[in-house]
Structure formats: C-alpha cells, structure tokens
Amino acid sequence: MDVLKEEFVIDLLTVCSKHGIVPDTAIRNFKVKQDYKKFKAEGMTGKDSREKLSEKYFTSEKNIEFILYGKKNNSDKK
C-alpha cells in the first residue's frame, strides 16, 4: 500500500473512531499490520518483526500474533 493510501486509511479510521464507529484499537491494528509488512519486505524475520512491534506498540508478542493472524480455532480441544 503506498504512503498516500496508508495515510488516508489511518485518517479515515481516526474519524470513525472519534464517532464510535470503530474501536480505537482498529487504528493500532492497521498500523501493526502495515509495519509488519514493511519489516518483512526489508528482510526481517517474522519473530524479529513481532518482537520489534511488541516493543513499539507496548504490547505482548501474543497480542501482536493475534492482530496479525487472528484467533486460533481450538475446536479440536473438547
């Protein structure tokens, strides 16, 4: 995604967040996903990328994994 489109999406999410249409975390999650793509394109490993993102956004690596990959389905563990 080029920089202009990325900035537009962030601005749009910010406005929607202010009006209660989307949660505040939607902005952070979008930025996390974009940063992850940039880090991977630069040749950084997935593990290093997740570590760097967890430090940048002051959250756990597990939370970063949840943002990037979604919730795992544990339907097999019944």
Distance bins in CASP14 RR format, pairs under 12 A and 6 or more apart:
PFRMAT RR
TARGET T0000
AUTHOR 0000-0000-0000
RMODE 2
METHOD distances of the structure
MODEL  1
1 7 0 0 0 0 1 0 0 0 0 0 0
1 8 0 0 0 0 1 0 0 0 0 0 0
1 9 1 0 0 1 0 0 0 0 0 0 0
1 10 0 0 0 0 0 1 0 0 0 0 0
1 30 0 0 0 0 1 0 0 0 0 0 0
1 31 0 0 0 0 0 1 0 0 0 0 0
1 33 0 0 0 0 1 0 0 0 0 0 0
1 34 1 0 0 1 0 0 0 0 0 0 0
1 35 0 0 0 0 0 1 0 0 0 0 0
1 37 1 0 0 1 0 0 0 0 0 0 0
1 38 0 0 0 0 1 0 0 0 0 0 0
1 41 0 0 0 0 0 1 0 0 0 0 0
2 8 0 0 0 0 1 0 0 0 0 0 0
2 9 0 0 0 0 0 1 0 0 0 0 0
2 34 0 0 0 0 0 1 0 0 0 0 0
3 9 0 0 0 0 0 1 0 0 0 0 0
3 10 0 0 0 0 0 1 0 0 0 0 0
3 34 0 0 0 0 0 1 0 0 0 0 0
3 38 0 0 0 0 0 1 0 0 0 0 0
4 10 0 0 0 0 0 1 0 0 0 0 0
4 11 0 0 0 0 0 1 0 0 0 0 0
5 11 0 0 0 0 0 1 0 0 0 0 0
5 12 0 0 0 0 0 1 0 0 0 0 0
5 30 0 0 0 0 0 1 0 0 0 0 0
5 34 0 0 0 0 0 1 0 0 0 0 0
6 12 0 0 0 0 0 1 0 0 0 0 0
6 13 0 0 0 0 0 1 0 0 0 0 0
6 27 0 0 0 0 0 1 0 0 0 0 0
6 30 0 0 0 0 1 0 0 0 0 0 0
6 31 0 0 0 0 1 0 0 0 0 0 0
6 33 0 0 0 0 0 1 0 0 0 0 0
6 34 1 0 1 0 0 0 0 0 0 0 0
6 35 0 0 0 0 0 1 0 0 0 0 0
6 37 0 0 0 0 0 1 0 0 0 0 0
6 38 0 0 0 0 1 0 0 0 0 0 0
7 13 0 0 0 0 0 1 0 0 0 0 0
7 14 0 0 0 0 0 1 0 0 0 0 0
7 30 0 0 0 0 0 1 0 0 0 0 0
7 31 0 0 0 0 0 1 0 0 0 0 0
7 34 0 0 0 0 0 1 0 0 0 0 0
8 14 0 0 0 0 0 1 0 0 0 0 0
8 15 0 0 0 0 0 1 0 0 0 0 0
8 30 0 0 0 0 0 1 0 0 0 0 0
9 15 0 0 0 0 0 1 0 0 0 0 0
9 16 0 0 0 0 0 1 0 0 0 0 0
9 22 0 0 0 0 0 1 0 0 0 0 0
9 26 0 0 0 0 0 1 0 0 0 0 0
9 27 0 0 0 0 1 0 0 0 0 0 0
9 29 0 0 0 0 0 1 0 0 0 0 0
9 30 1 0 0 1 0 0 0 0 0 0 0
9 31 0 0 0 0 1 0 0 0 0 0 0
9 33 0 0 0 0 0 1 0 0 0 0 0
9 34 0 0 0 0 1 0 0 0 0 0 0
10 16 0 0 0 0 0 1 0 0 0 0 0
10 17 0 0 0 0 0 1 0 0 0 0 0
10 22 0 0 0 0 0 1 0 0 0 0 0
10 26 0 0 0 0 0 1 0 0 0 0 0
10 27 1 0 0 1 0 0 0 0 0 0 0
10 28 0 0 0 0 0 1 0 0 0 0 0
10 29 0 0 0 0 0 1 0 0 0 0 0
10 30 1 0 0 1 0 0 0 0 0 0 0
10 31 1 0 0 1 0 0 0 0 0 0 0
10 33 0 0 0 0 0 1 0 0 0 0 0
10 34 0 0 0 0 1 0 0 0 0 0 0
11 17 0 0 0 0 0 1 0 0 0 0 0
11 18 0 0 0 0 0 1 0 0 0 0 0
11 27 0 0 0 0 1 0 0 0 0 0 0
11 30 0 0 0 0 0 1 0 0 0 0 0
12 18 0 0 0 0 0 1 0 0 0 0 0
12 19 0 0 0 0 0 1 0 0 0 0 0
12 21 0 0 0 0 1 0 0 0 0 0 0
12 22 0 0 0 0 1 0 0 0 0 0 0
12 26 0 0 0 0 0 1 0 0 0 0 0
12 27 0 0 0 0 1 0 0 0 0 0 0
12 30 0 0 0 0 1 0 0 0 0 0 0
13 19 0 0 0 0 0 1 0 0 0 0 0
13 20 0 0 0 0 0 1 0 0 0 0 0
13 21 0 0 0 0 1 0 0 0 0 0 0
13 22 1 0 0 1 0 0 0 0 0 0 0
13 23 0 0 0 0 1 0 0 0 0 0 0
13 24 0 0 0 0 1 0 0 0 0 0 0
13 25 0 0 0 0 0 1 0 0 0 0 0
13 26 1 0 1 0 0 0 0 0 0 0 0
13 27 1 0 1 0 0 0 0 0 0 0 0
13 28 0 0 0 0 1 0 0 0 0 0 0
13 29 0 0 0 0 1 0 0 0 0 0 0
13 30 1 0 0 1 0 0 0 0 0 0 0
13 31 0 0 0 0 1 0 0 0 0 0 0
13 33 0 0 0 0 0 1 0 0 0 0 0
13 34 0 0 0 0 0 1 0 0 0 0 0
14 20 0 0 0 0 0 1 0 0 0 0 0
14 21 0 0 0 0 0 1 0 0 0 0 0
14 22 0 0 0 0 1 0 0 0 0 0 0
14 24 0 0 0 0 1 0 0 0 0 0 0
14 26 0 0 0 0 1 0 0 0 0 0 0
14 27 1 0 0 1 0 0 0 0 0 0 0
14 28 0 0 0 0 0 1 0 0 0 0 0
14 30 0 0 0 0 0 1 0 0 0 0 0
14 31 0 0 0 0 0 1 0 0 0 0 0
15 21 0 0 0 0 1 0 0 0 0 0 0
15 22 0 0 0 0 1 0 0 0 0 0 0
15 26 0 0 0 0 0 1 0 0 0 0 0
15 27 0 0 0 0 0 1 0 0 0 0 0
16 22 1 0 1 0 0 0 0 0 0 0 0
16 23 0 0 0 0 1 0 0 0 0 0 0
16 24 0 0 0 0 0 1 0 0 0 0 0
16 26 1 0 0 1 0 0 0 0 0 0 0
16 27 0 0 0 0 1 0 0 0 0 0 0
16 30 0 0 0 0 0 1 0 0 0 0 0
17 23 1 0 0 1 0 0 0 0 0 0 0
17 24 1 0 1 0 0 0 0 0 0 0 0
17 25 0 0 0 0 1 0 0 0 0 0 0
17 26 1 0 0 1 0 0 0 0 0 0 0
17 27 1 0 0 1 0 0 0 0 0 0 0
17 28 0 0 0 0 0 1 0 0 0 0 0
17 29 0 0 0 0 0 1 0 0 0 0 0
17 30 0 0 0 0 0 1 0 0 0 0 0
18 24 0 0 0 0 1 0 0 0 0 0 0
18 26 0 0 0 0 0 1 0 0 0 0 0
18 27 0 0 0 0 0 1 0 0 0 0 0
20 26 0 0 0 0 0 1 0 0 0 0 0
21 27 0 0 0 0 0 1 0 0 0 0 0
22 28 0 0 0 0 0 1 0 0 0 0 0
22 29 0 0 0 0 1 0 0 0 0 0 0
22 30 0 0 0 0 1 0 0 0 0 0 0
23 29 0 0 0 0 1 0 0 0 0 0 0
23 30 0 0 0 0 0 1 0 0 0 0 0
24 30 0 0 0 0 0 1 0 0 0 0 0
24 31 0 0 0 0 0 1 0 0 0 0 0
25 31 0 0 0 0 0 1 0 0 0 0 0
25 32 0 0 0 0 1 0 0 0 0 0 0
25 57 0 0 0 0 0 1 0 0 0 0 0
25 59 0 0 0 0 0 1 0 0 0 0 0
25 63 0 0 0 0 1 0 0 0 0 0 0
25 66 0 0 0 0 0 1 0 0 0 0 0
25 67 0 0 0 0 1 0 0 0 0 0 0
26 32 0 0 0 0 0 1 0 0 0 0 0
26 33 0 0 0 0 0 1 0 0 0 0 0
26 67 0 0 0 0 0 1 0 0 0 0 0
27 33 0 0 0 0 0 1 0 0 0 0 0
27 34 0 0 0 0 0 1 0 0 0 0 0
27 57 0 0 0 0 0 1 0 0 0 0 0
27 67 0 0 0 0 0 1 0 0 0 0 0
28 34 0 0 0 0 0 1 0 0 0 0 0
28 35 0 0 0 0 0 1 0 0 0 0 0
28 53 0 0 0 0 0 1 0 0 0 0 0
28 56 0 0 0 0 0 1 0 0 0 0 0
28 57 1 0 0 1 0 0 0 0 0 0 0
28 58 0 0 0 0 1 0 0 0 0 0 0
28 59 0 0 0 0 1 0 0 0 0 0 0
28 63 0 0 0 0 0 1 0 0 0 0 0
28 64 0 0 0 0 0 1 0 0 0 0 0
28 67 0 0 0 0 1 0 0 0 0 0 0
29 35 0 0 0 0 0 1 0 0 0 0 0
29 36 0 0 0 0 0 1 0 0 0 0 0
29 53 0 0 0 0 0 1 0 0 0 0 0
29 57 0 0 0 0 1 0 0 0 0 0 0
29 59 0 0 0 0 0 1 0 0 0 0 0
29 63 0 0 0 0 1 0 0 0 0 0 0
29 64 0 0 0 0 1 0 0 0 0 0 0
29 66 0 0 0 0 1 0 0 0 0 0 0
29 67 1 0 1 0 0 0 0 0 0 0 0
29 68 0 0 0 0 1 0 0 0 0 0 0
29 69 0 0 0 0 0 1 0 0 0 0 0
29 70 0 0 0 0 0 1 0 0 0 0 0
30 36 0 0 0 0 0 1 0 0 0 0 0
30 37 0 0 0 0 0 1 0 0 0 0 0
30 57 0 0 0 0 0 1 0 0 0 0 0
30 67 0 0 0 0 1 0 0 0 0 0 0
30 68 0 0 0 0 0 1 0 0 0 0 0
31 37 0 0 0 0 0 1 0 0 0 0 0
31 38 0 0 0 0 0 1 0 0 0 0 0
31 53 0 0 0 0 1 0 0 0 0 0 0
31 56 0 0 0 0 1 0 0 0 0 0 0
31 57 1 0 0 1 0 0 0 0 0 0 0
31 59 0 0 0 0 0 1 0 0 0 0 0
31 64 0 0 0 0 0 1 0 0 0 0 0
31 67 0 0 0 0 1 0 0 0 0 0 0
32 38 0 0 0 0 0 1 0 0 0 0 0
32 39 0 0 0 0 0 1 0 0 0 0 0
32 49 0 0 0 0 0 1 0 0 0 0 0
32 50 0 0 0 0 1 0 0 0 0 0 0
32 52 0 0 0 0 0 1 0 0 0 0 0
32 53 1 0 1 0 0 0 0 0 0 0 0
32 54 0 0 0 0 1 0 0 0 0 0 0
32 55 0 0 0 0 0 1 0 0 0 0 0
32 56 0 0 0 0 1 0 0 0 0 0 0
32 57 1 0 0 1 0 0 0 0 0 0 0
32 58 0 0 0 0 0 1 0 0 0 0 0
32 59 0 0 0 0 1 0 0 0 0 0 0
32 61 0 0 0 0 0 1 0 0 0 0 0
32 63 0 0 0 0 1 0 0 0 0 0 0
32 64 1 0 0 1 0 0 0 0 0 0 0
32 65 0 0 0 0 0 1 0 0 0 0 0
32 66 0 0 0 0 0 1 0 0 0 0 0
32 67 1 0 1 0 0 0 0 0 0 0 0
32 68 1 0 0 1 0 0 0 0 0 0 0
32 69 0 0 0 0 0 1 0 0 0 0 0
32 70 0 0 0 0 0 1 0 0 0 0 0
33 39 0 0 0 0 0 1 0 0 0 0 0
33 40 0 0 0 0 0 1 0 0 0 0 0
33 49 0 0 0 0 0 1 0 0 0 0 0
33 50 0 0 0 0 0 1 0 0 0 0 0
33 53 0 0 0 0 1 0 0 0 0 0 0
33 57 0 0 0 0 0 1 0 0 0 0 0
33 64 0 0 0 0 1 0 0 0 0 0 0
33 66 0 0 0 0 0 1 0 0 0 0 0
33 67 1 0 0 1 0 0 0 0 0 0 0
33 68 1 0 0 1 0 0 0 0 0 0 0
33 69 0 0 0 0 0 1 0 0 0 0 0
33 70 0 0 0 0 0 1 0 0 0 0 0
34 40 0 0 0 0 0 1 0 0 0 0 0
34 41 0 0 0 0 0 1 0 0 0 0 0
34 49 0 0 0 0 0 1 0 0 0 0 0
34 53 0 0 0 0 0 1 0 0 0 0 0
34 56 0 0 0 0 0 1 0 0 0 0 0
34 57 0 0 0 0 0 1 0 0 0 0 0
34 67 0 0 0 0 0 1 0 0 0 0 0
34 68 0 0 0 0 0 1 0 0 0 0 0
35 41 0 0 0 0 0 1 0 0 0 0 0
35 42 0 0 0 0 0 1 0 0 0 0 0
35 44 0 0 0 0 0 1 0 0 0 0 0
35 46 0 0 0 0 0 1 0 0 0 0 0
35 49 1 0 0 1 0 0 0 0 0 0 0
35 50 0 0 0 0 0 1 0 0 0 0 0
35 52 0 0 0 0 1 0 0 0 0 0 0
35 53 1 0 1 0 0 0 0 0 0 0 0
35 54 0 0 0 0 0 1 0 0 0 0 0
35 55 0 0 0 0 0 1 0 0 0 0 0
35 56 1 0 0 1 0 0 0 0 0 0 0
35 57 0 0 0 0 1 0 0 0 0 0 0
35 64 0 0 0 0 1 0 0 0 0 0 0
35 67 0 0 0 0 0 1 0 0 0 0 0
35 68 0 0 0 0 0 1 0 0 0 0 0
36 42 0 0 0 0 0 1 0 0 0 0 0
36 43 0 0 0 0 0 1 0 0 0 0 0
36 44 0 0 0 0 1 0 0 0 0 0 0
36 45 0 0 0 0 0 1 0 0 0 0 0
36 46 1 0 0 1 0 0 0 0 0 0 0
36 47 0 0 0 0 0 1 0 0 0 0 0
36 48 0 0 0 0 0 1 0 0 0 0 0
36 49 1 0 1 0 0 0 0 0 0 0 0
36 50 1 0 0 1 0 0 0 0 0 0 0
36 51 0 0 0 0 0 1 0 0 0 0 0
36 52 0 0 0 0 1 0 0 0 0 0 0
36 53 1 0 0 1 0 0 0 0 0 0 0
36 54 0 0 0 0 0 1 0 0 0 0 0
36 56 0 0 0 0 0 1 0 0 0 0 0
36 57 0 0 0 0 0 1 0 0 0 0 0
36 64 1 0 0 1 0 0 0 0 0 0 0
36 65 0 0 0 0 0 1 0 0 0 0 0
36 67 0 0 0 0 1 0 0 0 0 0 0
36 68 1 0 1 0 0 0 0 0 0 0 0
36 69 0 0 0 0 0 1 0 0 0 0 0
37 43 0 0 0 0 0 1 0 0 0 0 0
37 44 0 0 0 0 0 1 0 0 0 0 0
37 46 0 0 0 0 0 1 0 0 0 0 0
37 49 0 0 0 0 1 0 0 0 0 0 0
37 53 0 0 0 0 0 1 0 0 0 0 0
37 68 0 0 0 0 1 0 0 0 0 0 0
38 44 0 0 0 0 1 0 0 0 0 0 0
38 49 0 0 0 0 1 0 0 0 0 0 0
38 52 0 0 0 0 0 1 0 0 0 0 0
38 53 0 0 0 0 0 1 0 0 0 0 0
38 56 0 0 0 0 0 1 0 0 0 0 0
39 45 0 0 0 0 1 0 0 0 0 0 0
39 46 1 0 0 1 0 0 0 0 0 0 0
39 47 0 0 0 0 0 1 0 0 0 0 0
39 48 1 0 0 1 0 0 0 0 0 0 0
39 49 1 1 0 0 0 0 0 0 0 0 0
39 50 0 0 0 0 1 0 0 0 0 0 0
39 51 0 0 0 0 0 1 0 0 0 0 0
39 52 1 0 0 1 0 0 0 0 0 0 0
39 53 1 0 0 1 0 0 0 0 0 0 0
39 56 0 0 0 0 0 1 0 0 0 0 0
39 64 0 0 0 0 0 1 0 0 0 0 0
39 68 0 0 0 0 0 1 0 0 0 0 0
40 46 1 0 0 1 0 0 0 0 0 0 0
40 47 0 0 0 0 0 1 0 0 0 0 0
40 48 0 0 0 0 1 0 0 0 0 0 0
40 49 1 0 0 1 0 0 0 0 0 0 0
40 50 0 0 0 0 0 1 0 0 0 0 0
40 52 0 0 0 0 0 1 0 0 0 0 0
40 53 0 0 0 0 0 1 0 0 0 0 0
40 68 0 0 0 0 0 1 0 0 0 0 0
41 49 0 0 0 0 0 1 0 0 0 0 0
42 48 0 0 0 0 0 1 0 0 0 0 0
42 49 0 0 0 0 1 0 0 0 0 0 0
42 52 0 0 0 0 0 1 0 0 0 0 0
43 49 0 0 0 0 1 0 0 0 0 0 0
44 50 0 0 0 0 1 0 0 0 0 0 0
44 51 0 0 0 0 1 0 0 0 0 0 0
44 52 1 0 0 1 0 0 0 0 0 0 0
44 53 0 0 0 0 0 1 0 0 0 0 0
45 51 0 0 0 0 1 0 0 0 0 0 0
45 52 0 0 0 0 0 1 0 0 0 0 0
46 52 0 0 0 0 1 0 0 0 0 0 0
46 53 0 0 0 0 1 0 0 0 0 0 0
46 54 0 0 0 0 0 1 0 0 0 0 0
46 61 0 0 0 0 0 1 0 0 0 0 0
46 64 0 0 0 0 0 1 0 0 0 0 0
46 65 0 0 0 0 0 1 0 0 0 0 0
46 68 0 0 0 0 1 0 0 0 0 0 0
46 69 0 0 0 0 0 1 0 0 0 0 0
47 53 0 0 0 0 0 1 0 0 0 0 0
47 54 0 0 0 0 0 1 0 0 0 0 0
47 61 0 0 0 0 1 0 0 0 0 0 0
47 64 0 0 0 0 0 1 0 0 0 0 0
47 65 0 0 0 0 0 1 0 0 0 0 0
48 54 0 0 0 0 0 1 0 0 0 0 0
48 55 0 0 0 0 0 1 0 0 0 0 0
48 61 0 0 0 0 0 1 0 0 0 0 0
48 64 0 0 0 0 0 1 0 0 0 0 0
49 55 0 0 0 0 0 1 0 0 0 0 0
49 56 0 0 0 0 0 1 0 0 0 0 0
49 61 0 0 0 0 0 1 0 0 0 0 0
49 64 0 0 0 0 1 0 0 0 0 0 0
49 65 0 0 0 0 0 1 0 0 0 0 0
49 68 0 0 0 0 1 0 0 0 0 0 0
50 56 0 0 0 0 0 1 0 0 0 0 0
50 57 0 0 0 0 0 1 0 0 0 0 0
50 59 0 0 0 0 0 1 0 0 0 0 0
50 60 0 0 0 0 1 0 0 0 0 0 0
50 61 1 0 1 0 0 0 0 0 0 0 0
50 62 0 0 0 0 1 0 0 0 0 0 0
50 63 0 0 0 0 1 0 0 0 0 0 0
50 64 1 0 1 0 0 0 0 0 0 0 0
50 65 1 0 0 1 0 0 0 0 0 0 0
50 66 0 0 0 0 0 1 0 0 0 0 0
50 67 0 0 0 0 1 0 0 0 0 0 0
50 68 1 0 0 1 0 0 0 0 0 0 0
50 69 0 0 0 0 0 1 0 0 0 0 0
51 57 0 0 0 0 0 1 0 0 0 0 0
51 59 0 0 0 0 0 1 0 0 0 0 0
51 60 0 0 0 0 0 1 0 0 0 0 0
51 61 1 0 0 1 0 0 0 0 0 0 0
51 62 0 0 0 0 0 1 0 0 0 0 0
51 64 0 0 0 0 1 0 0 0 0 0 0
51 65 0 0 0 0 0 1 0 0 0 0 0
52 59 0 0 0 0 0 1 0 0 0 0 0
52 61 0 0 0 0 0 1 0 0 0 0 0
52 64 0 0 0 0 1 0 0 0 0 0 0
53 59 0 0 0 0 1 0 0 0 0 0 0
53 60 0 0 0 0 0 1 0 0 0 0 0
53 61 0 0 0 0 1 0 0 0 0 0 0
53 62 0 0 0 0 0 1 0 0 0 0 0
53 63 0 0 0 0 1 0 0 0 0 0 0
53 64 1 0 1 0 0 0 0 0 0 0 0
53 65 0 0 0 0 1 0 0 0 0 0 0
53 66 0 0 0 0 0 1 0 0 0 0 0
53 67 0 0 0 0 1 0 0 0 0 0 0
53 68 0 0 0 0 1 0 0 0 0 0 0
54 60 1 0 1 0 0 0 0 0 0 0 0
54 61 1 0 1 0 0 0 0 0 0 0 0
54 62 0 0 0 0 1 0 0 0 0 0 0
54 63 1 0 0 1 0 0 0 0 0 0 0
54 64 1 0 1 0 0 0 0 0 0 0 0
54 65 0 0 0 0 1 0 0 0 0 0 0
54 66 0 0 0 0 0 1 0 0 0 0 0
54 67 0 0 0 0 0 1 0 0 0 0 0
54 68 0 0 0 0 0 1 0 0 0 0 0
55 61 0 0 0 0 1 0 0 0 0 0 0
55 64 0 0 0 0 1 0 0 0 0 0 0
56 64 0 0 0 0 1 0 0 0 0 0 0
57 63 0 0 0 0 1 0 0 0 0 0 0
57 64 1 0 0 1 0 0 0 0 0 0 0
57 67 0 0 0 0 1 0 0 0 0 0 0
57 68 0 0 0 0 0 1 0 0 0 0 0
58 64 0 0 0 0 0 1 0 0 0 0 0
59 65 0 0 0 0 0 1 0 0 0 0 0
59 66 0 0 0 0 1 0 0 0 0 0 0
59 67 0 0 0 0 1 0 0 0 0 0 0
59 68 0 0 0 0 0 1 0 0 0 0 0
60 66 0 0 0 0 1 0 0 0 0 0 0
60 67 0 0 0 0 0 1 0 0 0 0 0
61 67 0 0 0 0 0 1 0 0 0 0 0
61 68 0 0 0 0 0 1 0 0 0 0 0
61 69 0 0 0 0 0 1 0 0 0 0 0
62 68 0 0 0 0 0 1 0 0 0 0 0
62 69 0 0 0 0 0 1 0 0 0 0 0
62 70 0 0 0 0 0 1 0 0 0 0 0
62 71 0 0 0 0 0 1 0 0 0 0 0
62 72 0 0 0 0 0 1 0 0 0 0 0
63 69 0 0 0 0 0 1 0 0 0 0 0
63 70 0 0 0 0 0 1 0 0 0 0 0
63 71 0 0 0 0 0 1 0 0 0 0 0
64 70 0 0 0 0 0 1 0 0 0 0 0
65 71 0 0 0 0 0 1 0 0 0 0 0
65 72 0 0 0 0 1 0 0 0 0 0 0
66 72 0 0 0 0 1 0 0 0 0 0 0
END
